[in-house]
Amino acid sequence: MLSSPVPVQVWAHRPDIAQAWLAALETMHLHGVLDARLRELVRLRIAAITTCKACQVARKNDDVSEEDISCLGSDDPRFSPTEQVALRYAELFAGDYLSIDYSIFKRLGEHFTAAEIVELNMFCALMLAGGRMTYVQQAYEE
């Protein structure tokens, strides 16, 4: 998905850290407590906000359709209430993090366990950072 070897070349200077980053992602994908479809929706929503082209074209879960992606937002009724609140959190995390307050976490608590909220928070952080890192390393051509 990357059209440039730059990220891999950069990471080669610190392979131990790169491996830890990738291991964290793998743990969430293989052993996470969040539903795989929900993770994919959140990942793609953050990719749209960060404009990470590599993330936008990648598909990690077949349960998310192209129709889902075409209207990917927290206010679309095609998504379950749980998906909507997770997408809203992802939108705020990536675009307006100063507005995340107790009321947001209270709403998350209506749909998620504490462990799921922690994982959602960490997943959003990795997706946001990964998208930014891919962009600044010019990992793809326009």
C-alpha positions in Angstrom: 0.0 0.0 0.0 2.9 2.3 0.5 4.4 3.7 -2.7 7.6 4.6 -1.1 10.1 2.6 0.9 10.8 5.7 3.2 8.9 4.5 6.3 10.7 1.2 6.3 14.0 2.9 5.7 13.4 5.3 8.6 12.2 2.5 10.9 15.3 0.5 10.1 17.3 2.9 12.2 15.3 1.7 15.3 14.0 -1.8 14.5 13.3 -2.6 18.2 10.9 0.3 18.4 9.3 -0.5 15.1 8.8 -4.1 16.2 7.2 -2.9 19.4 4.8 -0.6 17.5 3.9 -3.4 15.1 3.4 -5.9 18.0 1.0 -3.5 19.7 -1.1 -3.3 16.5 -1.0 -7.1 16.1 -2.1 -7.6 19.7 -5.1 -5.4 19.2 -6.0 -7.0 15.9 -5.5 -10.6 17.1 -6.3 -10.5 20.8 -8.3 -7.3 21.2 -11.5 -7.0 23.1 -13.1 -4.7 20.5 -15.2 -6.1 17.7 -13.1 -6.4 14.5 -15.7 -4.5 12.4 -15.8 -1.7 14.9 -12.0 -1.4 14.9 -12.0 -1.2 11.1 -14.7 1.5 11.1 -12.7 3.5 13.6 -9.4 2.9 11.7 -11.0 4.1 8.4 -12.6 7.1 10.1 -9.4 8.3 11.5 -7.6 7.6 8.2 -10.2 9.9 6.5 -9.4 12.6 9.0 -5.6 12.3 8.8 -5.8 11.8 5.0 -3.5 8.8 5.3 -3.8 7.3 1.8 -2.2 4.0 2.8 -4.7 3.6 5.6 -7.6 4.7 3.4 -7.0 2.0 0.8 -6.1 -0.8 3.2 -8.9 -3.2 4.3 -8.5 -5.1 7.5 -12.0 -6.5 7.8 -14.4 -7.8 5.2 -17.4 -6.9 7.4 -17.0 -3.3 6.4 -18.5 -2.7 2.9 -17.7 0.0 0.4 -21.2 1.4 1.2 -20.2 1.7 4.9 -17.1 3.6 3.9 -18.9 5.9 1.6 -21.0 7.3 4.5 -18.6 6.7 7.3 -19.6 9.1 10.1 -21.0 9.0 13.6 -24.3 10.4 12.6 -25.2 7.8 9.9 -28.1 5.6 10.9 -26.6 2.6 9.0 -24.3 2.1 12.0 -25.4 0.6 15.3 -25.5 2.9 18.4 -22.3 1.3 19.6 -20.6 1.9 16.3 -21.9 5.5 16.3 -20.5 6.3 19.7 -17.1 4.8 18.8 -17.0 6.7 15.6 -17.9 9.9 17.4 -15.1 9.3 19.9 -12.7 8.6 17.0 -13.8 11.8 15.2 -13.2 13.9 18.4 -9.9 12.1 19.2 -8.5 12.9 15.7 -10.1 16.2 15.1 -11.3 17.9 18.3 -9.7 16.2 21.3 -10.2 19.2 23.6 -13.9 18.6 23.5 -13.6 15.1 25.0 -14.9 15.3 28.5 -16.7 13.3 31.1 -20.0 13.2 29.1 -18.2 11.5 26.2 -16.8 8.8 28.5 -20.2 8.4 30.1 -21.7 7.8 26.7 -18.9 5.3 25.9 -19.7 3.6 29.2 -23.2 2.9 28.0 -21.9 0.7 25.2 -18.4 -0.5 26.3 -16.7 -2.0 29.3 -13.8 -0.2 30.9 -11.3 -2.5 29.1 -13.0 -1.8 25.7 -12.8 2.0 26.4 -9.1 1.7 27.2 -8.5 -0.3 24.0 -10.5 2.1 21.9 -8.5 5.0 23.3 -5.2 3.2 22.6 -6.3 2.1 19.2 -7.3 5.7 18.3 -3.9 6.9 19.5 -2.0 4.3 17.3 -4.2 5.0 14.3 -3.8 8.8 14.6 -0.1 8.6 15.2 0.4 6.1 12.4 -1.5 8.2 9.9 0.5 11.3 10.8 3.8 9.4 10.7 3.0 7.9 7.3 2.1 11.3 5.9 5.1 13.2 7.2 7.4 10.4 5.9 5.9 10.9 2.5 5.0 7.2 2.3 2.9 7.6 -0.8 2.9 9.7 -4.0 0.1 12.1 -4.8 
